[in-house]
Amino acid sequence: MGLKTLFKAGLMLDLYFFKNNRAAFISMLLWPYLVLSLILGMGTIFGNPESFKAKVGMEVDPIVYFVASTFVALSSIDVMWGVGGQILSQRWIGTLPYTLLAPYRTSVTLVVSYVPRYLLSISINILEFAPLIVIVSGAYQGVLKLGVLFLAATIGMFPLLGFSALFASLLLTIREESNILGWLNPIILLFSGAFYPAYLLPYWARLISQALPTTYTIELARTAALLSSPDLAHVTFLIGLLAGITVVYNFVAYLVIGAGERKAMREGAI
């Protein structure tokens, strides 16, 4: 079984899932706009665009701003569930022992089979939001902003893969059956600034946010919304930060998940 086979298997898994579960596919298409509507609705009830612009300190369109937040938040949740959550899912259905015994390391199997599914998912989401962004920002700026959003989601995937693999290693070594990611994901997104700019959080919360790769992915995506045209110097700086975080998280995950696999098989925690 080669890496190409793993890549193809991951892609075909989603394609056949969409084909055979049309209701789930329709729900997936509606979900981003439901989340965006909830965020904008709450903002309208408890505030107004002027107060939001005053808080942010810039002339920014709230719609594009929260489109960027929603897009990256959903993409981040997808990565954490697609890699880290797979350990729980496979443990629940009884296939985890087979994954551990596969020719490749568990981290490689989870990541390579997931990457095509992620790229398919963000491509669908970006196409969903494209008409709204083009209507609000105009054709030229809309295309630029969509390009930055896609770039942010693609580059932001790499450190999140290592970050999620660390959770996968933790879940391998403990006998935990509850849905940990169900309550952990919102906390991570909160500290990352998905719902509110991270620089407006308390000092102790900002320290946590600086260690999370999602913080910089969201910031990169919001560059498209905060400026009339993306600031290439700021984009380059954020890409460099994400590249450095990618190396750190993936290197640590590579070391840790191997130890997690050995411990899980030795202690029977699968």
N, C-alpha and C positions, 0 to 999 in steps of 0.2 A: 504494500500500500504506500504510494508516494504522496508527497505534499499536494501534487496536482489533484489527486483523488480526494483528499480531504477538502481542498478548496471547492471542488465541484460538488461534493456531497453537501457542504454547507449551503451553497447556492440553490441546489435542487430541492433541499429540504424546505426552504421558504417558498419557492415557486410552486411546488406541489401542495404545500399547505394553503397558499392563497387560492389555488385552483379548486381544491376540495373543500375549502371552508370559506365560501364567499361572504358569509355574514361577518366572519372575523376580518376579512379583507376590507369590507366596507367600514367596519368599526375602526380599523387602523387608519383609514383615510379621514374619518370624522374626528378622531381623537385629538390631533394637533389644534384644530379650530375650536374644539370644546374647551381645551386647556387655555387657549388664547382668549376666548370669550369670557371664561371665568376670571382670569387675571384683569382684563380690561374692565369687566363689569364691576369687580370689587374696587378697582381704582376710581371708577366713575362714582360709585356710591360713597366712598370714604374720602374722595379728593377730587381734583380736577387737573386738566393738562397744565395749567399755569403753575399750580403749586408743585407739580411733578418737575417741571422744567427748573423751577427755583431750587428744588432739592438737589437735582443733578448738577445744576450750575451751568447748563449749556442749552442752547436752542435745539431741542431734539424732538422728533415726532414720536410720541408714546407708542403708536401702533408698530412702527418699524423696530423701535427699541425692544418691545416685548415679543415681537415676532422672533427677533434674534435670541432672546432669553428662552422662549418656548422651544425653539428649534434645537438649541444646544442642550437644554435641560432634558428634553426627550431623548436626544442622541446619547447623552451621558448615562441616563437610566438604562438605555438599551445596551450599552457596553457593559455596565456593571451586572446587569441581569444575564446578558449573553455569555459572559465568561464566568464571573463569580457565582451567579445564580444557577449555572448549569450543574454545579456540584450538588446543590440541594435538589434540583429537579431530577437528576439522574439517581440520586440516592433514594428519592421517593418512589421512582418507577422501577428500581432494581437493576439499572444498567451501569452503575458506577464501577463495579468490579471489572467489567469488560473494558471500560475506558482506561482504567489503571493498567490493564494487561495488554493494551494496544502497543504496536511496535514503537510508536513515538511517545515521548514524555507527555504526561497529562496536559501540561501547560501548552505544548505545541499543538496537541489535538484540539484543545478548546479554542485556542487563538486562531489557528489556520482555518478551521471549519467555520469560525464565526465571522471573520473579516468580510467575505463576500456578502453575507447576510446584512452586515452593517452598512456596507456601501450601497446595497440595494435599498435599504430602509431610508438612508439620508437622501438618496437620489429622489425617491418618491416624495419625501417631505419637502425638499427644496422645490420640486415641481408644483406641489400643492400651494406653497406660499408665494410662488413667483408672480401670479397675477395680482395679488394684493400689494406686493412690494412695488411692482411696476406701476400700478395705478396711483399709489401714494407718492412715489419718488420720481416718476417719469421713466422713460425707456432707458436712457443712457445711465443715469445714476442707479436705477433699479438693477440693471445687469451687473454693474460694479458691486453693488451691495450683495447680490446673490452670489457673486464670485467669492467675496470675502467670507460669507456664511459657509459656503461649501468648503473653502480652504480651512476655515476654523474647525469644522466638524471632522474633516479628514485628518488634519495634523493633530488635532486634539485626541483623536482615537488612540494614537501610539502610547502616550504616557498612561492613558486610562486602561489600556490592555495590561500593563504591568501592575497598575494600582488594583485592578480587579483580580488579577492573578494572585495577589497577596491575600485577598479575601478568600479566593478559592483554596489557597494553602491552609488558611485558618479553618475553613469549613471541613477540610479533609481530616484535620487532626482532632476535631472535637465531635462529640456525639450529640450534635445539636440538630434537631429536626424542625424547629420553628423557622418562620420566614424572617430571618434577620434583616435581609436587604429591604423588606417591606417598610420597616421603620427607619433604617439607616440611610436610605437614599434621600428622603426629604431633608434630613439633617445635613447631609453633605451638600445638597443643592442650596440650602439656606446659607451655610458658611461660605459657599462659592460665589454668592451674590446673584443667584438666578432670579430671586424674587425681589431683591433690593440691592442697590449697589454695594459691593463689598467694602468700599472705602468709607461708607457711612455706618458700618457696624462698630460695636465697641472694640477697644484696643485688643482685648484678649481674644475676641472672635476673629479679628484681622490676622492675628498670629496663626491661628488655625487655617484660615483661608489661604494664607501664603504657601502652605505646605500641600495644598490640594491642586492637582492638575486641572480640575474643572474650573477653577478661578480664572486661569489664564485663557482657557478655551472660550469661556463666556465673555471675557474682556476682549478677546480677538474678534469674536462675532459681533459684539456691540460697537466695535470701531466703525462698522458699516452704518450703524444707526446714528452715532454721535456726530458724525462729520458729513458735510455736504458731498465730499469725495474722500475715500479712505486715505488715511495718512500712512504712506508706504514705510516711513521710518519707524513709526509705532508698530505697524504690522510686522516688520522685520524683527524688531526687538522682541515682540511676543513670541514669534516663531522660534527665535533663538532660545528663549526661556523654556518653551515647550520641548525643544530638542534636548536641552540639558536635563530636564525632568524626566524625559523619556529614557535616557541612558540610565539614570539613577534607579527609577522604579523598576524597569525591566531587568536590570542587572540583579537587584535585590530579589525580585520575584523569581528569577531563574535559580538563584541559590536556595531560596526558602521553599519553593514548591517541591523541589526534589526531596528535601528533608521531610516535608509534609506527607508526600507519597509513601516514603519508607516507614514513617511512624504510623500512618493509617493502616498499612498492610501488616505491620508488626503487631499492632494492638487490636486489629480487627474493628477499626472505627469507621468502616464503610458499610 
